[in-house]
């Protein structure tokens, strides 16, 4: 689940609504914010978790019920505590990390915007966090 958050940049609300039937050709069909449809690419190692013949939700409880947004928040918090990470991390942190990683890999800002499903480029810009080293390198170009 956390790999899906990180490698797709999905919102929690999008993640909990993924059904196996939303997968085709190494991508997911996502109904995002504002009822906008977009396609999200999946790295091959995530594809193994999908069954294209099932109409069930991808992430479910042990009783087969769809997970809720709150449950995802709880799972992330629990995993962070168990791993000894003291920084406050939420499911949305993975979305921001996805954007930052793509930016660090020199992806076009408009590509990142489309992958995240943002209507405005300024929203995408706010997601990207530059490290001290990057800030200094850019400053040093003066």
OpenMM code with the backbone's topology and positions (N, CA, C; nanometers):
from openmm import Vec3, app, unit

residues = "UNK UNK UNK UNK UNK UNK UNK UNK UNK UNK UNK UNK UNK UNK UNK UNK UNK UNK UNK UNK UNK UNK UNK UNK UNK UNK UNK UNK UNK UNK UNK UNK UNK UNK UNK UNK UNK UNK UNK UNK UNK UNK UNK UNK UNK UNK UNK UNK UNK UNK UNK UNK UNK UNK UNK UNK UNK UNK UNK UNK UNK UNK UNK UNK UNK UNK UNK UNK UNK UNK UNK UNK UNK UNK UNK UNK UNK UNK UNK UNK UNK UNK UNK UNK UNK UNK UNK UNK UNK UNK UNK UNK UNK UNK UNK UNK UNK UNK UNK UNK UNK UNK UNK UNK UNK UNK UNK UNK UNK UNK UNK UNK UNK UNK UNK UNK UNK UNK UNK UNK UNK UNK UNK UNK UNK UNK UNK UNK UNK UNK UNK UNK UNK UNK UNK UNK UNK UNK UNK UNK UNK UNK".split()
positions = [
    Vec3(0.0820, -0.1187, 0.0000),
    Vec3(0.0000, 0.0000, 0.0000),
    Vec3(0.0869, 0.1258, 0.0000),
    Vec3(0.1914, 0.1258, 0.0821),
    Vec3(0.2778, 0.2437, 0.0881),
    Vec3(0.3577, 0.2591, -0.0414),
    Vec3(0.3937, 0.1475, -0.1031),
    Vec3(0.4598, 0.1546, -0.2338),
    Vec3(0.3664, 0.2163, -0.3376),
    Vec3(0.2394, 0.1814, -0.3323),
    Vec3(0.1424, 0.2402, -0.4249),
    Vec3(0.1346, 0.3910, -0.4039),
    Vec3(0.1329, 0.4347, -0.2793),
    Vec3(0.1284, 0.5780, -0.2518),
    Vec3(0.2526, 0.6477, -0.3077),
    Vec3(0.3690, 0.5895, -0.2832),
    Vec3(0.4935, 0.6542, -0.3242),
    Vec3(0.5167, 0.6499, -0.4753),
    Vec3(0.4961, 0.5350, -0.5376),
    Vec3(0.5309, 0.5198, -0.6791),
    Vec3(0.4214, 0.5639, -0.7760),
    Vec3(0.3069, 0.6039, -0.7248),
    Vec3(0.2006, 0.6515, -0.8124),
    Vec3(0.1605, 0.7954, -0.7842),
    Vec3(0.1892, 0.8445, -0.6634),
    Vec3(0.1484, 0.9801, -0.6272),
    Vec3(-0.0012, 0.9934, -0.6049),
    Vec3(-0.0675, 0.8825, -0.5777),
    Vec3(-0.2126, 0.8850, -0.5582),
    Vec3(-0.2516, 0.9562, -0.4288),
    Vec3(-0.3692, 1.0160, -0.4313),
    Vec3(-0.4313, 1.0668, -0.3096),
    Vec3(-0.4870, 0.9465, -0.2338),
    Vec3(-0.5022, 0.9600, -0.1029),
    Vec3(-0.5572, 0.8505, -0.0225),
    Vec3(-0.6970, 0.8144, -0.0722),
    Vec3(-0.7778, 0.9136, -0.1010),
    Vec3(-0.9142, 0.8870, -0.1483),
    Vec3(-0.9142, 0.8102, -0.2798),
    Vec3(-0.8130, 0.8316, -0.3627),
    Vec3(-0.8016, 0.7582, -0.4889),
    Vec3(-0.7550, 0.6153, -0.4623),
    Vec3(-0.6601, 0.6008, -0.3718),
    Vec3(-0.6047, 0.4699, -0.3399),
    Vec3(-0.7118, 0.3736, -0.2891),
    Vec3(-0.7963, 0.4196, -0.1972),
    Vec3(-0.8957, 0.3299, -0.1379),
    Vec3(-1.0058, 0.2906, -0.2364),
    Vec3(-1.0169, 0.3622, -0.3465),
    Vec3(-1.1205, 0.3317, -0.4455),
    Vec3(-1.0712, 0.2512, -0.5647),
    Vec3(-0.9447, 0.2127, -0.5646),
    Vec3(-0.8908, 0.1333, -0.6758),
    Vec3(-0.9533, -0.0058, -0.6728),
    Vec3(-1.0047, -0.0456, -0.7872),
    Vec3(-1.0542, -0.1814, -0.8049),
    Vec3(-0.9609, -0.2518, -0.9034),
    Vec3(-0.9542, -0.3810, -0.8931),
    Vec3(-0.8679, -0.4573, -0.9844),
    Vec3(-0.9047, -0.4284, -1.1300),
    Vec3(-1.0325, -0.4067, -1.1569),
    Vec3(-1.0758, -0.3834, -1.2957),
    Vec3(-1.0300, -0.2475, -1.3499),
    Vec3(-0.9771, -0.1612, -1.2638),
    Vec3(-0.9272, -0.0306, -1.3080),
    Vec3(-0.7890, -0.0407, -1.3726),
    Vec3(-0.7335, -0.1610, -1.3750),
    Vec3(-0.6004, -0.1822, -1.4303),
    Vec3(-0.6080, -0.2354, -1.5727),
    Vec3(-0.5238, -0.1779, -1.6591),
    Vec3(-0.5057, -0.2284, -1.7955),
    Vec3(-0.3763, -0.1697, -1.8512),
    Vec3(-0.3021, -0.2494, -1.9219),
    Vec3(-0.1813, -0.2028, -1.9917),
    Vec3(-0.0832, -0.1282, -1.9014),
    Vec3(-0.0556, -0.1860, -1.7855),
    Vec3(0.0395, -0.1306, -1.6899),
    Vec3(0.0033, 0.0097, -1.6407),
    Vec3(-0.1263, 0.0383, -1.6367),
    Vec3(-0.1717, 0.1650, -1.5821),
    Vec3(-0.3062, 0.1495, -1.5141),
    Vec3(-0.3335, 0.2430, -1.4231),
    Vec3(-0.4607, 0.2447, -1.3521),
    Vec3(-0.5449, 0.3603, -1.4025),
    Vec3(-0.6730, 0.3360, -1.4145),
    Vec3(-0.7682, 0.4429, -1.4456),
    Vec3(-0.8165, 0.4962, -1.3106),
    Vec3(-0.7907, 0.6229, -1.2845),
    Vec3(-0.8208, 0.6831, -1.1555),
    Vec3(-0.9243, 0.7929, -1.1721),
    Vec3(-1.0287, 0.7862, -1.0915),
    Vec3(-1.1255, 0.8944, -1.0847),
    Vec3(-1.0801, 0.9839, -0.9704),
    Vec3(-1.0272, 1.1003, -1.0055),
    Vec3(-0.9652, 1.1885, -0.9073),
    Vec3(-1.0579, 1.2967, -0.8579),
    Vec3(-0.9961, 1.3937, -0.7960),
    Vec3(-1.0658, 1.5088, -0.7404),
    Vec3(-1.1453, 1.5791, -0.8503),
    Vec3(-1.2644, 1.6233, -0.8178),
    Vec3(-1.3470, 1.6918, -0.9168),
    Vec3(-1.3989, 1.5991, -1.0242),
    Vec3(-1.4030, 1.4680, -0.9947),
    Vec3(-1.4493, 1.3669, -1.0901),
    Vec3(-1.3728, 1.3694, -1.2219),
    Vec3(-1.2437, 1.4047, -1.2149),
    Vec3(-1.1598, 1.4043, -1.3343),
    Vec3(-1.0926, 1.2681, -1.3467),
    Vec3(-1.0952, 1.2142, -1.4659),
    Vec3(-1.0329, 1.0854, -1.4943),
    Vec3(-0.8890, 1.1083, -1.5391),
    Vec3(-0.7982, 1.0265, -1.4846),
    Vec3(-0.6597, 1.0294, -1.5315),
    Vec3(-0.6044, 0.8879, -1.5258),
    Vec3(-0.4928, 0.8692, -1.5920),
    Vec3(-0.4274, 0.7392, -1.5936),
    Vec3(-0.2942, 0.7504, -1.5215),
    Vec3(-0.2677, 0.6517, -1.4381),
    Vec3(-0.1464, 0.6480, -1.3574),
    Vec3(-0.0674, 0.5243, -1.3975),
    Vec3(0.0585, 0.5440, -1.4296),
    Vec3(0.1448, 0.4328, -1.4682),
    Vec3(0.1864, 0.3531, -1.3453),
    Vec3(0.2039, 0.2232, -1.3639),
    Vec3(0.2475, 0.1364, -1.2548),
    Vec3(0.3822, 0.0742, -1.2876),
    Vec3(0.4764, 0.0817, -1.1935),
    Vec3(0.6009, 0.0082, -1.2151),
    Vec3(0.5719, -0.1421, -1.2123),
    Vec3(0.6462, -0.2203, -1.2866),
    Vec3(0.6188, -0.3647, -1.2972),
    Vec3(0.6064, -0.4374, -1.1621),
    Vec3(0.6850, -0.3977, -1.0625),
    Vec3(0.6776, -0.4714, -0.9359),
    Vec3(0.5445, -0.4491, -0.8624),
    Vec3(0.4697, -0.3441, -0.8976),
    Vec3(0.3380, -0.3236, -0.8364),
    Vec3(0.2275, -0.4002, -0.9093),
    Vec3(0.2514, -0.4312, -1.0348),
    Vec3(0.1506, -0.4999, -1.1162),
    Vec3(0.1145, -0.6360, -1.0572),
    Vec3(0.2080, -0.6998, -0.9899),
    Vec3(0.1832, -0.8330, -0.9338),
    Vec3(0.0669, -0.8353, -0.8345),
    Vec3(0.0294, -0.7200, -0.7806),
    Vec3(-0.0783, -0.7142, -0.6816),
    Vec3(-0.2166, -0.6986, -0.7445),
    Vec3(-0.2227, -0.6943, -0.8758),
    Vec3(-0.3489, -0.6702, -0.9442),
    Vec3(-0.4023, -0.7957, -1.0108),
    Vec3(-0.5303, -0.8137, -0.9982),
    Vec3(-0.5997, -0.9240, -1.0638),
    Vec3(-0.7047, -0.8618, -1.1562),
    Vec3(-0.6785, -0.8555, -1.2870),
    Vec3(-0.7702, -0.7879, -1.3784),
    Vec3(-0.9076, -0.8541, -1.3890),
    Vec3(-0.9224, -0.9748, -1.3352),
    Vec3(-1.0503, -1.0453, -1.3436),
    Vec3(-1.1365, -1.0245, -1.2195),
    Vec3(-1.0870, -0.9478, -1.1241),
    Vec3(-1.1614, -0.9226, -1.0012),
    Vec3(-1.2217, -0.7827, -1.0054),
    Vec3(-1.3417, -0.7683, -0.9533),
    Vec3(-1.4026, -0.6357, -0.9451),
    Vec3(-1.3866, -0.5782, -0.8044),
    Vec3(-1.3217, -0.6544, -0.7178),
    Vec3(-1.3032, -0.6109, -0.5793),
    Vec3(-1.2025, -0.4980, -0.5692),
    Vec3(-1.2073, -0.4307, -0.4559),
    Vec3(-1.1101, -0.3256, -0.4277),
    Vec3(-0.9724, -0.3860, -0.4086),
    Vec3(-0.8722, -0.3109, -0.4456),
    Vec3(-0.7351, -0.3590, -0.4338),
    Vec3(-0.6930, -0.3706, -0.2875),
    Vec3(-0.7273, -0.2708, -0.2080),
    Vec3(-0.6901, -0.2712, -0.0669),
    Vec3(-0.8152, -0.2917, 0.0173),
    Vec3(-0.8163, -0.4030, 0.0907),
    Vec3(-0.9331, -0.4374, 0.1705),
    Vec3(-0.8931, -0.4786, 0.3120),
    Vec3(-0.9933, -0.4831, 0.3978),
    Vec3(-0.9734, -0.5344, 0.5327),
    Vec3(-0.9644, -0.6860, 0.5255),
    Vec3(-0.9359, -0.7494, 0.6377),
    Vec3(-0.9291, -0.8961, 0.6399),
    Vec3(-1.0653, -0.9589, 0.6100),
    Vec3(-1.1735, -0.8802, 0.6265),
    Vec3(-1.3077, -0.9291, 0.5941),
    Vec3(-1.3475, -0.8974, 0.4496),
    Vec3(-1.2551, -0.8407, 0.3722),
    Vec3(-1.2823, -0.8120, 0.2320),
    Vec3(-1.3528, -0.6801, 0.2062),
    Vec3(-1.3663, -0.5975, 0.3089),
    Vec3(-1.4302, -0.4668, 0.2929),
    Vec3(-1.3277, -0.3636, 0.2455),
    Vec3(-1.3750, -0.2644, 0.1746),
    Vec3(-1.2885, -0.1564, 0.1270),
    Vec3(-1.2278, -0.0822, 0.2470),
    Vec3(-1.0983, -0.0503, 0.2375),
    Vec3(-1.0339, 0.0287, 0.3425),
    Vec3(-1.0828, 0.1730, 0.3355),
    Vec3(-1.0820, 0.2402, 0.4489),
    Vec3(-1.1214, 0.3807, 0.4543),
    Vec3(-0.9972, 0.4695, 0.4552),
    Vec3(-1.0170, 0.5969, 0.4269),
    Vec3(-0.9081, 0.6935, 0.4333),
    Vec3(-0.8448, 0.6923, 0.5720),
    Vec3(-0.9286, 0.6904, 0.6750),
    Vec3(-0.8781, 0.6924, 0.8128),
    Vec3(-0.7934, 0.5699, 0.8446),
    Vec3(-0.8322, 0.4572, 0.7933),
    Vec3(-0.7556, 0.3346, 0.8183),
    Vec3(-0.6172, 0.3436, 0.7533),
    Vec3(-0.6103, 0.4018, 0.6345),
    Vec3(-0.4823, 0.4203, 0.5664),
    Vec3(-0.3931, 0.5117, 0.6513),
    Vec3(-0.4500, 0.6213, 0.7028),
    Vec3(-0.3744, 0.7120, 0.7893),
    Vec3(-0.3190, 0.6356, 0.9089),
    Vec3(-0.4015, 0.5525, 0.9691),
    Vec3(-0.3603, 0.4758, 1.0870),
    Vec3(-0.2471, 0.3788, 1.0522),
    Vec3(-0.2591, 0.3111, 0.9395),
    Vec3(-0.1574, 0.2141, 0.8969),
    Vec3(-0.0233, 0.2838, 0.8757),
    Vec3(-0.0245, 0.3987, 0.8089),
    Vec3(0.0996, 0.4734, 0.7842),
    Vec3(0.1612, 0.5162, 0.9176),
    Vec3(0.0794, 0.5702, 1.0064),
    Vec3(0.1291, 0.6139, 1.1377),
    Vec3(0.1903, 0.4967, 1.2151),
    Vec3(0.1208, 0.3846, 1.2135),
    Vec3(0.1675, 0.2649, 1.2841),
    Vec3(0.3013, 0.2161, 1.2269),
    Vec3(0.3130, 0.2125, 1.0946),
    Vec3(0.4367, 0.1667, 1.0307),
    Vec3(0.5539, 0.2603, 1.0625),
    Vec3(0.5280, 0.3887, 1.0644),
    Vec3(0.6332, 0.4853, 1.0956),
    Vec3(0.6802, 0.4680, 1.2406),
    Vec3(0.5870, 0.4496, 1.3312),
    Vec3(0.6233, 0.4297, 1.4719),
    Vec3(0.7054, 0.3024, 1.4895),
    Vec3(0.6622, 0.1946, 1.4245),
    Vec3(0.7352, 0.0675, 1.4343),
    Vec3(0.8750, 0.0753, 1.3756),
    Vec3(0.8907, 0.1575, 1.2726),
    Vec3(1.0218, 0.1689, 1.2082),
    Vec3(1.1147, 0.2639, 1.2828),
    Vec3(1.0609, 0.3337, 1.3815),
    Vec3(1.1437, 0.4257, 1.4597),
    Vec3(1.1550, 0.5641, 1.3994),
    Vec3(1.0800, 0.5908, 1.2937),
    Vec3(1.0821, 0.7235, 1.2315),
    Vec3(0.9978, 0.8167, 1.3176),
    Vec3(1.0574, 0.9248, 1.3635),
    Vec3(0.9891, 1.0178, 1.4535),
    Vec3(0.9286, 1.1373, 1.3810),
    Vec3(0.9620, 1.1529, 1.2546),
    Vec3(0.9081, 1.2628, 1.1753),
    Vec3(0.7595, 1.2365, 1.1487),
    Vec3(0.6798, 1.3426, 1.1481),
    Vec3(0.5371, 1.3268, 1.1196),
    Vec3(0.5193, 1.2976, 0.9696),
    Vec3(0.4707, 1.1794, 0.9413),
    Vec3(0.4499, 1.1379, 0.8031),
    Vec3(0.3050, 1.0955, 0.7866),
    Vec3(0.2431, 1.1467, 0.6827),
    Vec3(0.1051, 1.1115, 0.6510),
    Vec3(0.1027, 1.0459, 0.5133),
    Vec3(-0.0092, 0.9892, 0.4742),
    Vec3(-0.0173, 0.9347, 0.3378),
    Vec3(0.0127, 1.0408, 0.2312),
    Vec3(-0.0220, 1.1654, 0.2595),
    Vec3(0.0024, 1.2722, 0.1632),
    Vec3(0.1521, 1.3021, 0.1474),
    Vec3(0.2312, 1.2687, 0.2479),
    Vec3(0.3763, 1.2864, 0.2399),
    Vec3(0.4336, 1.2083, 0.1222),
    Vec3(0.3792, 1.0903, 0.0968),
    Vec3(0.4263, 1.0081, -0.0145),
    Vec3(0.3982, 1.0764, -0.1476),
    Vec3(0.2861, 1.1438, -0.1585),
    Vec3(0.2486, 1.2162, -0.2799),
    Vec3(0.3475, 1.3301, -0.3061),
    Vec3(0.3813, 1.4018, -0.2008),
    Vec3(0.4784, 1.5104, -0.2138),
    Vec3(0.6177, 1.4561, -0.2482),
    Vec3(0.6528, 1.3426, -0.1883),
    Vec3(0.7826, 1.2806, -0.2174),
    Vec3(0.7893, 1.2344, -0.3621),
    Vec3(0.6795, 1.1828, -0.4134),
    Vec3(0.6693, 1.1417, -0.5537),
    Vec3(0.6999, 1.2612, -0.6443),
    Vec3(0.6367, 1.3742, -0.6166),
    Vec3(0.6578, 1.4950, -0.6969),
    Vec3(0.8020, 1.5432, -0.6868),
    Vec3(0.8568, 1.5426, -0.5658),
    Vec3(0.9940, 1.5879, -0.5451),
    Vec3(1.0932, 1.4966, -0.6170),
    Vec3(1.0721, 1.3664, -0.6076),
    Vec3(1.1610, 1.2713, -0.6748),
    Vec3(1.1590, 1.2923, -0.8258),
    Vec3(1.0411, 1.3072, -0.8834),
    Vec3(1.0324, 1.3310, -1.0277),
    Vec3(1.1026, 1.4611, -1.0662),
    Vec3(1.0849, 1.5638, -0.9847),
    Vec3(1.1519, 1.6912, -1.0104),
    Vec3(1.3037, 1.6750, -1.0029),
    Vec3(1.3513, 1.6006, -0.9035),
    Vec3(1.4959, 1.5766, -0.8891),
    Vec3(1.5521, 1.4980, -1.0065),
    Vec3(1.4666, 1.4169, -1.0704),
    Vec3(1.5088, 1.3394, -1.1879),
    Vec3(1.4939, 1.4207, -1.3165),
    Vec3(1.4670, 1.5499, -1.2992),
    Vec3(1.4571, 1.6459, -1.4115),
    Vec3(1.3360, 1.6236, -1.5018),
    Vec3(1.2268, 1.5711, -1.4456),
    Vec3(1.1023, 1.5576, -1.5225),
    Vec3(1.0410, 1.6955, -1.5437),
    Vec3(0.9704, 1.7105, -1.6537),
    Vec3(0.9010, 1.8360, -1.6811),
    Vec3(0.7956, 1.8614, -1.5742),
    Vec3(0.7838, 1.9860, -1.5331),
    Vec3(0.6862, 2.0220, -1.4315),
    Vec3(0.5436, 1.9916, -1.4788),
    Vec3(0.5182, 2.0105, -1.6077),
    Vec3(0.3841, 1.9811, -1.6597),
    Vec3(0.3546, 1.8311, -1.6573),
    Vec3(0.4584, 1.7487, -1.6738),
    Vec3(0.4407, 1.6036, -1.6630),
    Vec3(0.4027, 1.5671, -1.5196),
    Vec3(0.4737, 1.6239, -1.4244),
    Vec3(0.4436, 1.5978, -1.2832),
    Vec3(0.3016, 1.6433, -1.2515),
    Vec3(0.2645, 1.7584, -1.3026),
    Vec3(0.1291, 1.8116, -1.2820),
    Vec3(0.0239, 1.7129, -1.3313),
    Vec3(0.0428, 1.6589, -1.4496),
    Vec3(-0.0539, 1.5653, -1.5066),
    Vec3(-0.0575, 1.4343, -1.4294),
    Vec3(0.0597, 1.3857, -1.3869),
    Vec3(0.0637, 1.2613, -1.3100),
    Vec3(-0.0080, 1.2754, -1.1760),
    Vec3(0.0005, 1.3934, -1.1159),
    Vec3(-0.0657, 1.4174, -0.9877),
    Vec3(-0.2129, 1.4540, -1.0041),
    Vec3(-0.2516, 1.4934, -1.1252),
    Vec3(-0.3904, 1.5315, -1.1488),
    Vec3(-0.4231, 1.6719, -1.1014),
    Vec3(-0.3229, 1.7588, -1.1008),
    Vec3(-0.3455, 1.8975, -1.0589),
    Vec3(-0.3998, 1.9806, -1.1750),
    Vec3(-0.4929, 2.0681, -1.1447),
    Vec3(-0.5451, 2.1598, -1.2454),
    Vec3(-0.4511, 2.2767, -1.2692),
    Vec3(-0.3802, 2.3160, -1.1637),
    Vec3(-0.2939, 2.4339, -1.1711),
    Vec3(-0.1481, 2.3980, -1.1433),
    Vec3(-0.0590, 2.4500, -1.2243),
    Vec3(0.0838, 2.4224, -1.2103),
    Vec3(0.1377, 2.4756, -1.0775),
    Vec3(0.0770, 2.5823, -1.0264),
    Vec3(0.1234, 2.6386, -0.8992),
    Vec3(0.1032, 2.5403, -0.7841),
    Vec3(0.0005, 2.4599, -0.7921),
    Vec3(-0.0212, 2.3569, -0.6902),
    Vec3(0.0920, 2.2560, -0.6954),
    Vec3(0.1294, 2.2155, -0.8153),
    Vec3(0.2388, 2.1197, -0.8325),
    Vec3(0.3696, 2.1783, -0.7798),
    Vec3(0.3950, 2.3035, -0.8086),
    Vec3(0.5179, 2.3683, -0.7618),
    Vec3(0.5260, 2.3661, -0.6093),
    Vec3(0.4144, 2.3834, -0.5437),
    Vec3(0.4127, 2.3847, -0.3971),
    Vec3(0.4432, 2.2473, -0.3378),
    Vec3(0.4258, 2.1418, -0.4149),
    Vec3(0.4515, 2.0054, -0.3671),
    Vec3(0.6004, 1.9717, -0.3629),
    Vec3(0.6785, 2.0412, -0.4426),
    Vec3(0.8186, 2.0048, -0.4605),
    Vec3(0.9058, 2.0715, -0.3546),
    Vec3(0.9854, 1.9895, -0.2882),
    Vec3(1.0756, 2.0383, -0.1844),
    Vec3(1.2193, 2.0221, -0.2313),
    Vec3(1.2918, 2.1320, -0.2329),
    Vec3(1.4321, 2.1270, -0.2721),
    Vec3(1.5190, 2.1109, -0.1480),
    Vec3(1.6236, 2.0312, -0.1623),
    Vec3(1.7176, 2.0126, -0.0522),
    Vec3(1.8084, 2.1352, -0.0422),
    Vec3(1.8767, 2.1468, 0.0681),
    Vec3(1.9729, 2.2552, 0.0887),
    Vec3(2.0782, 2.2534, -0.0223),
    Vec3(2.1247, 2.1334, -0.0562),
    Vec3(2.2278, 2.1208, -0.1595),
    Vec3(2.1791, 2.1747, -0.2937),
    Vec3(2.0552, 2.1429, -0.3291),
    Vec3(2.0005, 2.1915, -0.4557),
    Vec3(1.9878, 2.3437, -0.4546),
    Vec3(1.9406, 2.3967, -0.3442),
    Vec3(1.9291, 2.5421, -0.3320),
    Vec3(2.0658, 2.6083, -0.3476),
    Vec3(2.1651, 2.5502, -0.2812),
    Vec3(2.3000, 2.6079, -0.2871),
    Vec3(2.3595, 2.5959, -0.4279),
    Vec3(2.3392, 2.4812, -0.4922),
    Vec3(2.3925, 2.4636, -0.6290),
    Vec3(2.3310, 2.5660, -0.7239),
    Vec3(2.2007, 2.5857, -0.7148),
    Vec3(2.1352, 2.6837, -0.8013),
    Vec3(2.1836, 2.8258, -0.7688),
    Vec3(2.1965, 2.8548, -0.6415),
    Vec3(2.2456, 2.9860, -0.6002),
    Vec3(2.3883, 3.0095, -0.6508),
    Vec3(2.4695, 2.9032, -0.6464),
    Vec3(2.6106, 2.9139, -0.6879),
    Vec3(2.6259, 2.9468, -0.8351),
    Vec3(2.5219, 2.9312, -0.9130),
    Vec3(2.5294, 2.9626, -1.0562),
    Vec3(2.5404, 3.1137, -1.0811),
    Vec3(2.5101, 3.1908, -0.9756),
    Vec3(2.5262, 3.3372, -0.9887),
    Vec3(2.6718, 3.3670, -1.0145),
] * unit.nanometer
topology = app.Topology()
chain = topology.addChain("A")
for resn in residues:
    res = topology.addResidue(resn, chain)
    for name in ("N", "CA", "C"):
        topology.addAtom(name, app.Element.getBySymbol(name[0]), res)
